[in-house]
Amino acid sequence: MLVGAVLALLAGIVGFHALAEASVWFRAGALIAGIVVGLIVALLSQSGRRFIGFSQHAIDETRKVVWPTRKETIQTTLIVFAFVLVMAIFLWIADKLLEWVLYDLLLGWKR
């Protein structure tokens, strides 16, 4: 059935290109028909039914999620920004310290 779905999709694409002389609406209709038929055939297959079941299960699981409040989201965002700022300052200081040790003390290069 999946092969049939792929063939229907390919037929829509080939029809779109084969009908180059026809109007844009007719060509688009052929493409959309190929896509729709391909999707219907794919969803009727064993894999399609498993995919639909998986999707329904995923939707059910998302409904169970406890989403953070606006206050919690803002607090978490501020904590992340503060951590990034502290790490940036730390890495800048570490870089300047290594630069001073390597260039000035070990190599004796003056800038």
KAGI-V240602 format. One record per residue. N is the residue number from 1. RES is the residue in one small letter. PHI is phi as a letter, one per 40 degrees, with the letter a starting at -180 (999 if undefined). PSI is psi in whole degrees, 0 to 359 (NA if undefined). D_CENTER is the distance of its C-alpha to the mean C-alpha in whole Angstrom. Layout:
BEGIN
((N RES PHI PSI D_CENTER) (N RES PHI PSI D_CENTER))
END
This chain:
BEGIN
((1 m 999 325 28) (2 l c 326 25) (3 v c 319 27) (4 g c 322 28) (5 a c 317 25) (6 v c 320 24) (7 l c 321 27) (8 a c 319 27) (9 l c 314 24) (10 l c 323 25) (11 a c 321 28) (12 g c 318 27) (13 i c 315 25) (14 v c 319 29) (15 g c 322 30) (16 f c 316 29) (17 h c 327 30) (18 a c 333 33) (19 l c 39 34) (20 a c 333 34) (21 e c 339 37) (22 a c 174 36) (23 s c 160 35) (24 v c 323 31) (25 w c 321 31) (26 f c 317 33) (27 r c 315 30) (28 a c 323 27) (29 g c 320 29) (30 a c 318 29) (31 l c 313 25) (32 i c 321 24) (33 a c 318 27) (34 g c 318 26) (35 i c 314 22) (36 v c 314 24) (37 v c 318 26) (38 g c 316 24) (39 l c 317 22) (40 i c 314 25) (41 v c 318 26) (42 a c 319 23) (43 l c 338 23) (44 l c 349 27) (45 s c 171 26) (46 q c 315 26) (47 s c 322 23) (48 g c 318 22) (49 r c 321 24) (50 r c 320 22) (51 f c 319 19) (52 i c 316 20) (53 g c 317 22) (54 f c 317 19) (55 s c 318 17) (56 q c 320 20) (57 h c 319 20) (58 a c 320 17) (59 i c 318 18) (60 d c 319 21) (61 e c 324 20) (62 t c 332 18) (63 r c 336 21) (64 k c 347 23) (65 v c 136 20) (66 v c 107 23) (67 w c 145 21) (68 p c 153 22) (69 t c 172 25) (70 r c 318 24) (71 k c 315 27) (72 e c 321 25) (73 t c 316 22) (74 i c 317 24) (75 q c 316 26) (76 t c 319 23) (77 t c 317 22) (78 l c 323 25) (79 i c 318 26) (80 v c 315 22) (81 f c 318 24) (82 a c 317 27) (83 f c 318 26) (84 v c 319 24) (85 l c 315 28) (86 v c 317 30) (87 m c 323 28) (88 a c 317 28) (89 i c 316 32) (90 f d 314 33) (91 l c 326 31) (92 w c 315 33) (93 i c 317 36) (94 a c 321 35) (95 d c 314 35) (96 k c 324 38) (97 l c 314 40) (98 l c 321 39) (99 e c 316 40) (100 w c 316 43) (101 v c 313 44) (102 l c 310 43) (103 y c 309 45) (104 d c 314 48) (105 l c 310 49) (106 l c 313 48) (107 l c 340 48) (108 g g 19 51) (109 w c 132 49) (110 k b 136 49) (111 r b NA 47))
END
